[in-house]
Amino acid sequence: MPSRCAMISLSAHTVSFCYRSPLGVLRAEIEDGALSALRFVDVCPSLGDGGSSALPVAQQLCNWLDDYFRGKRPAALPPLSLGGTPFQRSVWNELLQIPYGQTVTYGELARRIGCRSAQAVGQAVGRNPVVILVPCHRVVGAHGRLTGYAYGLNRKQQLLQLEKNIIGK
């Protein structure tokens, strides 16, 4: 099977490439050997086969995504470089603690990091630069209501269902 990854740019410190997922095209950016961004995009230039093997982190990410979308529990995350403010990083680090197929509310996430504002936590979740791997889709509104996913509630629901299928195996 041809690779779902394709390099689109390479500079001294940054590699950008796209990944064809069942839920749409993802664009990744790797800076200085760590994944710094992964976002759904409408279009990605020069999306062809191969090319990502130029960087081990890119190949590790492609393998992780391949496993994830095939319904397997992926191996360890590639190195991450998330940037952001200290508050945002504390929220994103807590996102990494939410188990597969499970959800937490914005309020619960706020309590876990000692923040009194679920709204502030929601804003930080919304600024997560690395979707899926840093699982912002696992955060829901009060009473488990699906809310607030930058790439659409349909994708959020599909990601959660995929993870429930993974843990059900």
Secondary structure as a PSIPRED ss2 file (coil, helix, strand):
# PSIPRED VFORMAT (PSIPRED V4.0)

   1 M C   1.000  0.000  0.000
   2 P C   1.000  0.000  0.000
   3 S C   1.000  0.000  0.000
   4 R C   1.000  0.000  0.000
   5 C E   0.000  0.000  1.000
   6 A E   0.000  0.000  1.000
   7 M E   0.000  0.000  1.000
   8 I E   0.000  0.000  1.000
   9 S E   0.000  0.000  1.000
  10 L E   0.000  0.000  1.000
  11 S C   1.000  0.000  0.000
  12 A C   1.000  0.000  0.000
  13 H C   1.000  0.000  0.000
  14 T E   0.000  0.000  1.000
  15 V E   0.000  0.000  1.000
  16 S E   0.000  0.000  1.000
  17 F E   0.000  0.000  1.000
  18 C E   0.000  0.000  1.000
  19 Y E   0.000  0.000  1.000
  20 R E   0.000  0.000  1.000
  21 S E   0.000  0.000  1.000
  22 P C   1.000  0.000  0.000
  23 L C   1.000  0.000  0.000
  24 G E   0.000  0.000  1.000
  25 V E   0.000  0.000  1.000
  26 L E   0.000  0.000  1.000
  27 R E   0.000  0.000  1.000
  28 A E   0.000  0.000  1.000
  29 E E   0.000  0.000  1.000
  30 I E   0.000  0.000  1.000
  31 E E   0.000  0.000  1.000
  32 D C   1.000  0.000  0.000
  33 G C   1.000  0.000  0.000
  34 A E   0.000  0.000  1.000
  35 L E   0.000  0.000  1.000
  36 S E   0.000  0.000  1.000
  37 A E   0.000  0.000  1.000
  38 L E   0.000  0.000  1.000
  39 R E   0.000  0.000  1.000
  40 F E   0.000  0.000  1.000
  41 V E   0.000  0.000  1.000
  42 D C   1.000  0.000  0.000
  43 V C   1.000  0.000  0.000
  44 C C   1.000  0.000  0.000
  45 P C   1.000  0.000  0.000
  46 S C   1.000  0.000  0.000
  47 L C   1.000  0.000  0.000
  48 G C   1.000  0.000  0.000
  49 D C   1.000  0.000  0.000
  50 G C   1.000  0.000  0.000
  51 G C   1.000  0.000  0.000
  52 S H   0.000  1.000  0.000
  53 S H   0.000  1.000  0.000
  54 A H   0.000  1.000  0.000
  55 L C   1.000  0.000  0.000
  56 P H   0.000  1.000  0.000
  57 V H   0.000  1.000  0.000
  58 A H   0.000  1.000  0.000
  59 Q H   0.000  1.000  0.000
  60 Q H   0.000  1.000  0.000
  61 L H   0.000  1.000  0.000
  62 C H   0.000  1.000  0.000
  63 N H   0.000  1.000  0.000
  64 W H   0.000  1.000  0.000
  65 L H   0.000  1.000  0.000
  66 D H   0.000  1.000  0.000
  67 D H   0.000  1.000  0.000
  68 Y H   0.000  1.000  0.000
  69 F H   0.000  1.000  0.000
  70 R C   1.000  0.000  0.000
  71 G C   1.000  0.000  0.000
  72 K C   1.000  0.000  0.000
  73 R C   1.000  0.000  0.000
  74 P C   1.000  0.000  0.000
  75 A C   1.000  0.000  0.000
  76 A C   1.000  0.000  0.000
  77 L C   1.000  0.000  0.000
  78 P C   1.000  0.000  0.000
  79 P C   1.000  0.000  0.000
  80 L E   0.000  0.000  1.000
  81 S C   1.000  0.000  0.000
  82 L C   1.000  0.000  0.000
  83 G C   1.000  0.000  0.000
  84 G C   1.000  0.000  0.000
  85 T C   1.000  0.000  0.000
  86 P H   0.000  1.000  0.000
  87 F H   0.000  1.000  0.000
  88 Q H   0.000  1.000  0.000
  89 R H   0.000  1.000  0.000
  90 S H   0.000  1.000  0.000
  91 V H   0.000  1.000  0.000
  92 W H   0.000  1.000  0.000
  93 N H   0.000  1.000  0.000
  94 E H   0.000  1.000  0.000
  95 L H   0.000  1.000  0.000
  96 L C   1.000  0.000  0.000
  97 Q C   1.000  0.000  0.000
  98 I C   1.000  0.000  0.000
  99 P C   1.000  0.000  0.000
 100 Y C   1.000  0.000  0.000
 101 G C   1.000  0.000  0.000
 102 Q C   1.000  0.000  0.000
 103 T C   1.000  0.000  0.000
 104 V E   0.000  0.000  1.000
 105 T E   0.000  0.000  1.000
 106 Y H   0.000  1.000  0.000
 107 G H   0.000  1.000  0.000
 108 E H   0.000  1.000  0.000
 109 L H   0.000  1.000  0.000
 110 A H   0.000  1.000  0.000
 111 R H   0.000  1.000  0.000
 112 R H   0.000  1.000  0.000
 113 I C   1.000  0.000  0.000
 114 G C   1.000  0.000  0.000
 115 C C   1.000  0.000  0.000
 116 R C   1.000  0.000  0.000
 117 S C   1.000  0.000  0.000
 118 A H   0.000  1.000  0.000
 119 Q H   0.000  1.000  0.000
 120 A H   0.000  1.000  0.000
 121 V H   0.000  1.000  0.000
 122 G H   0.000  1.000  0.000
 123 Q H   0.000  1.000  0.000
 124 A H   0.000  1.000  0.000
 125 V H   0.000  1.000  0.000
 126 G H   0.000  1.000  0.000
 127 R C   1.000  0.000  0.000
 128 N C   1.000  0.000  0.000
 129 P C   1.000  0.000  0.000
 130 V E   0.000  0.000  1.000
 131 V C   1.000  0.000  0.000
 132 I C   1.000  0.000  0.000
 133 L C   1.000  0.000  0.000
 134 V C   1.000  0.000  0.000
 135 P C   1.000  0.000  0.000
 136 C H   0.000  1.000  0.000
 137 H H   0.000  1.000  0.000
 138 R H   0.000  1.000  0.000
 139 V E   0.000  0.000  1.000
 140 V E   0.000  0.000  1.000
 141 G C   1.000  0.000  0.000
 142 A H   0.000  1.000  0.000
 143 H H   0.000  1.000  0.000
 144 G H   0.000  1.000  0.000
 145 R C   1.000  0.000  0.000
 146 L C   1.000  0.000  0.000
 147 T C   1.000  0.000  0.000
 148 G C   1.000  0.000  0.000
 149 Y C   1.000  0.000  0.000
 150 A C   1.000  0.000  0.000
 151 Y C   1.000  0.000  0.000
 152 G C   1.000  0.000  0.000
 153 L H   0.000  1.000  0.000
 154 N H   0.000  1.000  0.000
 155 R H   0.000  1.000  0.000
 156 K H   0.000  1.000  0.000
 157 Q H   0.000  1.000  0.000
 158 Q H   0.000  1.000  0.000
 159 L H   0.000  1.000  0.000
 160 L H   0.000  1.000  0.000
 161 Q H   0.000  1.000  0.000
 162 L H   0.000  1.000  0.000
 163 E H   0.000  1.000  0.000
 164 K H   0.000  1.000  0.000
 165 N H   0.000  1.000  0.000
 166 I H   0.000  1.000  0.000
 167 I H   0.000  1.000  0.000
 168 G C   1.000  0.000  0.000
 169 K C   1.000  0.000  0.000
